[in-house]
Amino acid sequence: MPPQSKFTVLDETLYQYMVAHRTPDDEVARELREETARLGSRSTMQISPDQATLLRILVSAIGARRAIEVGTFTGYSALAIARGLPPDGHLLCLDVSDEWTQIARRYWERAGLAEHIELRLGPAAETLHALREEATFDFAFIDADKPGYPVYWDALVRRLRPGGLVAVDNVLWDGEVVETDKRGADLLAIRRFNELVLDDRRVESVMLPVADGLTLARKLP
Ligand SMILES: C[S@@+](CC[C@H](N)C(=O)[O-])C[C@H]1O[C@@H](n2cnc3c(N)ncnc32)[C@H](O)[C@@H]1O
């Protein structure tokens, strides 16, 4: 028998119900979302509030101390990850944009997390390549340019401790991953990336229908 679908299609009302029934954002995170919303259409790059709660829970559930994020924007996902870390935890954030990450820095400061979050500006592939040999991570989040995903994935899986997690955003690409007539460059990159994850024997992985699709992978011992 083929696997049966257990998927509940979310309409806007059901989604808002879900968002309302999670642990809510604190004041700093809420105000960061409001300021980001004022950027207009760019603001859609930000992860969703339920995704932020999920990231925070995952980070704290695995007892992560060292985390890394590729694609920081105005800092909302970083705030969620950093909130899940213990007092001696560290989050390394990679982005190319000084303008957007200036906003992030202000909110990390307000949240009292600035000393736990290190931001490195520049193309993430170069920053990852330049990391010291012994740098390892317990948790990684990928949410940057889609063609770059395979490079980020490989660099991060290699540096993940056994049992560590990688979360990757936008893996369903608005549902277009299964629409065979659609062929945008980012969409093709996501489709190729999803196959690469499936074939990667270093991890076990699952796709969650959270926001635009979130792949969660655990590095095998
Ligand atoms: C979707 S946004 C990240 C959203 C963020 N995770 C959040 O929740 O607010 C993607 C980010 O990737 C950054 N980016 C794009 N290309 C990049 C690259 N080659 N290296 C590093 N960052 C890059 C962009 O500047 C942008 O801030």
The ligand as an SDF file (V2000), in Angstrom:
LIG
                    3D

 27 29  0  0  0  0  0  0  0  0999 V2000
   15.9450   34.7260    3.7760 C   0  0  0  0  0  0  0  0  0  0  0  0
   17.0670   35.9060    4.4070 S   0  0  0  0  0  0  0  0  0  0  0  0
   17.4170   35.2970    6.0200 C   0  0  0  0  0  0  0  0  0  0  0  0
   16.2800   35.5310    6.9790 C   0  0  0  0  0  0  0  0  0  0  0  0
   16.6430   35.3000    8.4320 C   0  0  0  0  0  0  0  0  0  0  0  0
   16.9880   33.9210    8.6810 N   0  0  0  0  0  0  0  0  0  0  0  0
   15.5040   35.7470    9.3220 C   0  0  0  0  0  0  0  0  0  0  0  0
   14.7900   34.9000    9.8560 O   0  0  0  0  0  0  0  0  0  0  0  0
   15.2940   36.9510    9.4730 O   0  0  0  0  0  0  0  0  0  0  0  0
   18.4990   35.5440    3.4860 C   0  0  0  0  0  0  0  0  0  0  0  0
   19.7390   36.2980    3.8980 C   0  0  0  0  0  0  0  0  0  0  0  0
   20.8440   35.6900    3.2270 O   0  0  0  0  0  0  0  0  0  0  0  0
   21.7740   36.6950    2.9360 C   0  0  0  0  0  0  0  0  0  0  0  0
   22.6370   36.2080    1.8500 N   0  0  0  0  0  0  0  0  0  0  0  0
   22.3400   36.1230    0.5290 C   0  0  0  0  0  0  0  0  0  0  0  0
   23.3950   35.6270   -0.1510 N   0  0  0  0  0  0  0  0  0  0  0  0
   24.3590   35.3780    0.7620 C   0  0  0  0  0  0  0  0  0  0  0  0
   25.6720   34.8510    0.6920 C   0  0  0  0  0  0  0  0  0  0  0  0
   26.2260   34.4710   -0.4770 N   0  0  0  0  0  0  0  0  0  0  0  0
   26.3850   34.7400    1.8310 N   0  0  0  0  0  0  0  0  0  0  0  0
   25.8570   35.1030    3.0280 C   0  0  0  0  0  0  0  0  0  0  0  0
   24.6130   35.6070    3.1520 N   0  0  0  0  0  0  0  0  0  0  0  0
   23.8700   35.7440    2.0400 C   0  0  0  0  0  0  0  0  0  0  0  0
   20.9490   37.9150    2.5920 C   0  0  0  0  0  0  0  0  0  0  0  0
   21.7070   39.1030    2.7930 O   0  0  0  0  0  0  0  0  0  0  0  0
   19.7650   37.7740    3.5420 C   0  0  0  0  0  0  0  0  0  0  0  0
   19.9470   38.5540    4.7000 O   0  0  0  0  0  0  0  0  0  0  0  0
  1  2  1  0
  2  3  1  0
  2 10  1  0
  3  4  1  0
  4  5  1  0
  5  6  1  0
  5  7  1  0
  7  8  2  0
  7  9  1  0
 10 11  1  0
 11 12  1  0
 11 26  1  0
 12 13  1  0
 13 14  1  0
 13 24  1  0
 14 15  1  0
 14 23  1  0
 15 16  2  0
 16 17  1  0
 17 18  1  0
 17 23  2  0
 18 19  1  0
 18 20  2  0
 20 21  1  0
 21 22  2  0
 22 23  1  0
 24 25  1  0
 24 26  1  0
 26 27  1  0
M  CHG  2   2   1   9  -1
M  END
$$$$
